[in-house]
Amino acid sequence: MIRPGSPVPHDAHVAHVGVDGVWAGADSQPGQAFLPPPRGHRPSGTGPFWPAGQHVLWSYRRPHGSGGTRPVRVVADDADGLVVWLAPGTPVTVAALPDGRPVRSVGTDRVFREGRSLRTASWSGLGLLMIAPTGTPWSLWRFTAPDDRPSWYVNLEDPHCRDEVGVLTQDHVLDLVVEPGGRVLTKDADELEAAVQAGRFTAHDAARITADAAAATAEVAAGRSPFDGSWDAWTADPAWPLPVLPPALAGLPPVVRDSDPDASTHLQRLLDSLPDPRPRPGPRP
């Protein structure tokens, strides 16, 4: 595993986006997990590699449209994996409901039965160190727990592929949270079940995704990087300039902020829910 020290966007990053960033059809149109790389993309882990400091796009796709794009700064990139920094305040795109509201504005039973639109937002709250190990069906996101120790979010997804401007993957709904101390919590199992019921994934897909979660949990238990502390001390330089969205994405309408705008808010809520083992001050005399 990689360790510390070591043009106009391609169509895939803006795929199937129509007028005002809206594409037709429910998210439950037949799809599949583990999509093959689109034309012009190669598996990650093959050069040329990006130098530290380069800005690239970390994009998610859906079977019938884009799942959002995050401009990020490369920290390290080689045959073992890609490490990037997603800074607070970075302009991003997110998959929203057709009217622009966040996807989680509707209940779990409807979230995969509604259409989608692509909207702009700002990554708020947490900055994330994001690691994509080559060939694995997950990426690893480091954030800081209430006691200032690093925690990890395991985002189950397609193994990454890349082109000249960024990486591309597909979210698999189910996720894991690795607390300080190594306890692993499963997140969004109910949403994976809803995705199967809506036809977004098959039962076979769900079984494979669940097996991937078990494999990732085994990586944590074995203390393999980055769960060996190799990235715990890394910090971003606050003077680094923010990356920007390509013009084709920056001009899309913003998300409607009547509720949570993007995943950063959900990560912040998750952070707030973690136990804080620090001693608390007693009552004032």
URVEN-V62632 format. One line per field, one symbol per residue. ss: DSSP state (A for helix, B for strand, O for the rest). phi: phi as a letter, one per 40 degrees, with the letter a starting at -180 (. if undefined). psi: psi as a letter, one per 20 degrees, with the letter a starting at -180 (. if undefined). A space follows every 50 residues. Layout:
ss = ???
phi = ???
psi = ???
This chain:
ss = OOOOOOOOOOAAAAOOOOAAABBBBBOOOOOOOOOOOOOOOBBOOOOOOO OOOOBBBBBBBBOOBBBBBBBBBBBBBBOOBBBBBBOOOOBBBBBBOOOO BBAAAOOOOOOOOOBBBBBBBBOOOOOBBBBBBOOOOBBBBBBBOOOOOB BBBBBBBOOOBBOOOBBBBOBBBBBBBBOOOOOBBBBOAAAAAAAAAOOO OOAAAAAAAAAAAAAAAAAAAAOOOOOOOOOOOOOOOOOOOOOOOOAAAA OOOBOBOOOOOOAAAAAAAAAAAOOOOOOOOOOOO
phi = .cbdgc.cccdccbcgcbcfgbbcgcccddbacgccdcdgbbccgbcccc cdgccbbbbbbbdbicbhbbcbbccaaaccibbbbbcdgccbbbcbcdcg cddccbcdcbcbbbcbbbbcabcbgccbcbbbccgccabbbcbbcdcgcc bbbcccaddcbabcbibbabcbgcbbbbcdhgcbbcbgccccccccccgc bcccdcccccccccccccccccgcdcccgcbcccbccccccccbccdcbc ccccccccadcaccccccccdccccbccccccccc
psi = qqrqh.apqqhhikpkpbpkjpqqqqijqpaqrlqqprpiqqqqiprqqq qpiqprpoqqqrhkaqjqpoprppgqpahhrpprpoqqipprqqprrhji qqhjhrrhiihjiqrqqpqqapordpqpoppnppiqlrrppprprhjjqp rqpooprqpqrqbiiaqpapqjgprqpoqpiippqppkhhhgghhghijg rrhgghggghhhhhhhhhgghikqpjjjjhjhipqqoiipqprrqqhhhh iqqqqoliaphahhghhghgghiqqojqpqqaqq.
